[in-house]
Amino acid sequence: MSVDDQIAVRKIVKKSGSSFFWGMNILGSEQKRAMFSIYAFCRIVDDIADDIENKKIKKAKLKEWKQKIANLFNFKKPNTSIEKELKFAIDKFQLERTDFYSIINGMMMDAEKDIRFPSKKYLNQYCDRVAVAVGYLSIKIFGLTEKHKKYAFYLGRAFQLTNIVRDFYEDIRRGRCYIASDYLSKYNMDRKIDSIMNEPKLQNIFQDILGEANEYYKKSSIESKDINKKKIIASEIMKTFYQAIHSKMFKRNIQIKKRIRLNSFEKIHILFLFFIRY
């Protein structure tokens, strides 16, 4: 493992333009290395699920990554920069193989078929794989224990539900729609991906989803009260970024084709408030 490996992984994280970089960049060097490796891994497998059109190739590449993860836990020599940095994170923070597998299995759900109007049970499973599992890896890096998994669970659910509304238009363009069929039944809407954007009650569904996310944010705040605040400053910054995005959509009429983002001033303002507080 070299400085070049760290730089390569850091580039993947920074290139994504995600708020993640801002939140995790304040961590100590070893924690930051580990979190950047986790995010880079997530970015890579997510891009496989999103950007490769051939489903057979998608599944094959995700299976390759499952084998790469298995190799890291079976003490085989890592080859690429991302694998070397993941190996560092796994060894240093005793990360769980099952959490990596969960993330890959979540991406496999996208690879196997275009998810459209899943059952609530199926959607929850998807959220827990692609988001909550990342939280479980993260809390170990932050130095938290098994008893803090609820905090990670609630945050993961909140983040992913926020993403579902924020990324709705992008997902539709990919032929996907993560709105649970329960909501369509509630508002007596047809399960038609081609016409859902024109449904007047779509805004009601968005608000229902954001309302559910809001409850998870509240529950995560309750769980955080019993946690050393210095240990979760990075995740709390991420939470504040997400809540700022959430607040731009919650109880508002959402412009479907306009992706909600935070500008640089808003991000700097959030970080400034955290530095004052901590």
N, C-alpha and C positions, 0 to 999 in steps of 0.2 A: 504494500500500500504506500502510495507516494503523494506528494503535494499535487502532482499532475492529476491523480485520480480524484482528489478533492475538488480541484478546479473544474474538471470535466463534469462532475455531478452538480456542482454549484451553477454551472452554465445552463444545465437542463432546468433547474429550479428557477433561475432568473429569467430565462427565455419565456417561461410560461406566463409571466406578467401577473402572477397570482399574488393576492394579499398574504399568502403563506410566507413568502420570502421576507416580508416586512415583520411578521410576527416572530418567526423563528430565528431571524438574524440577531436577535438580542441575547440568545442563549450562550452559555459557555461553549468553548470550542468543541469539546467532545459531544455534547448534546446536540449542538448545531450540525456537526458532521452526520450524526446518526439520523436526525430529523430530515436533513436534506437528502440522505440516501433513501429514506422511506418515501419522501415525496417524489423523488426522481423515478423510483420504482413504480409508484402509482401512476405517474404521468406516462411512463412508457407503456404499461399494460392498458391504460385507458386509451391511448392513441391507437393501440392495436385494435381494440374493440370499436373505436369510432371511425378510424380513417382507412382501414383496409376493407374493401368492398366484398371480396371473395370470402364467404363464411368458412369454407374449408381451410383456407390459409390462416384466417383469424384464429380458429380453434387450434390449429397446429402450432402457431406461434405462442399462444397462451399455455399450451401443454409444455412447450419448450421451457417457458418461464417457471412452470411448476417443477420441472426437473432441475432447473438451475437452483431454485430455492432448496430443493431436496439435497442437492450436492453441497450447498453451503452448510447445511445441518449435518451432513455426513462427512464433513472434514475434507472434502475434495478442494483442490486448489482453485480459487476463483480466477477468471480470465480477464474480464472487462473491468473498467473503472467502477461502474455501478455495482458489479458483483463484489468487488474488493471492498467498497465502502459499506455495502450491506453486511458483508462478513464482519467488518469492524463493529457495526451496530449490534448485530446478533450476539457476538461474543462479549462485548462490553456491557450490554444492558440485559442480557439473558432474554432475548425476545422469543416469542412463541412461533413455531412453524405453522400452527393452525391458523394464526391471524393472517399470515402471508397467503396461505391457501384460500382463506375466505375471500380475500381481495381478488385473487385470480378467479375464483369461482363466481364472484359477482360479475366480473368482466365477461366470463364465459356465458352468463345469462344473456348479456347483450349480443354476444357473438353467435349464439345458437339460433336466435330469432330476434326480430325487431319487436321489442316489448311495446305492446299497445293495450291500454286499458286493463292492466293486471288486476287480479283480486287484491284486496287489502293485505291478505296474508302473504301473497307472493311479493308485493311491493315492500312490505316490512322486511322480508328475507333479503331482498335486493339491497335495501338501505343498510341493513346490518352488515352485509358483506362488503359493500363498496365504501362505507363511511364509518360505521361503528368499529369495524376491525382496525381501521387506521387509528382510531382513538385508543383502542386497547394497546396497540404498539406504542403510541405516544406517551401514555401515562407511565409506562415502564421506563421510558427514557427520561421523563420528568422526575423520576424517583418516587412515584406513587405506588400503592400496593393494590392487592386484589379487592380490598374493601372500597376502593375508589372507582370501580368499574362502572357504577351507575352514572357517575359524572361523565365518563367518556361515552356511555350509551346515550344519555340524553342529548349531549352535544352533537354526536354523530347523526342522530335522528333529525335534530333541528337543522343542522347544516344541509343535509340531503334534501329535506322537504323545501327548504329555501331555494336550493339549486333547481328543484323540479319546476318551480314557478319561474325563476329567473331565466332558466335555459329552455323554457317551453318552445319558443319559436325555432331555436337551433335543433332541438330534438325532433320537432315536426318535420323539418327539412331533411332529417336523416331517416324519416319513416317511423319514428318512435313517438310514443306518448305515454308518460309515466303516471298519468292521472288514473287513479284507481276506479274500477268499474262501479264501485259502491257510490261514488259521487254522481256518475251518470244516471244510475237508478234513482238516486235521491231527487234529481232535477228532471227526470224523465227525458233524458237525452239519448240520441242514437250513438252507437259505437262506430262512428265514421271519422277516420282521421282526416279525410279530405275536406270535411265540412265543419269540423269542430271549432275552427277559428272564427267562424261566422255565427256561432251560437251565442245569443245574448247572455245566457246563464253561465257562460264560461267564467266571467268575472266572479260570480258567486262561488264557483268551485275554487278559483285561485284563493279567495279569502278564507274558505274553509281549510285549505291546505296550510296557508300562512297562519291561521289561528291555531292549528295543531302544532305547527313549528313553534309558535309563541309559547305554548304550554311546555314544550320541551326545554326551551330557553329558561323558563321560570324554574323548572325542576332542576336544571343544571346549576342554577344560581343557589338553590337551596342546598344541593350537595356540596357546592364549593365552600360553604361556610365553615365546614369542618376540615378544610384542607389548608395547609400552609400556603399563603398567597404567593410567596416568592417562587414556589415550585410550579405554579400554574400560570405565571404571568404571560407566557407565550400563547397558551391556549385561550386565555382570557382576552388577549389582544385579538386573536383570530375570532373569538366570539363577538367582540365589539365590532369588528369589521363586518361580520355576517349580519349582526343585528342592525347595523346602519343600512345595509342593503335591504334587509327585511323591512325596515321602517319606510323605505322609499316605495314599497309595494303594499304594505299592510294597510287596509282600510282606505285604499286609493284605487282609482281606475287605472289599470295597467295598460300601457301601450305595448301590445304584444310583440311588435317587430323591433322594439328598442330595448336592447339589453341593458339592464341596470348595472351601473358600475360606481365605484368610488373614485373620485379624482384625487390627484396627488395632495392637494390641500387638505381634503377630508382625512386622508390616511395620516398625514403629518400631524394633524390636529389630534387624532386619536392617540398616536404615539406620544405626543407632548403631554396629554392628560395622564397617560400611564406613568411617564417618567416623573411627573409631579407627585403622583399618588404613591409610587413605590420607591 
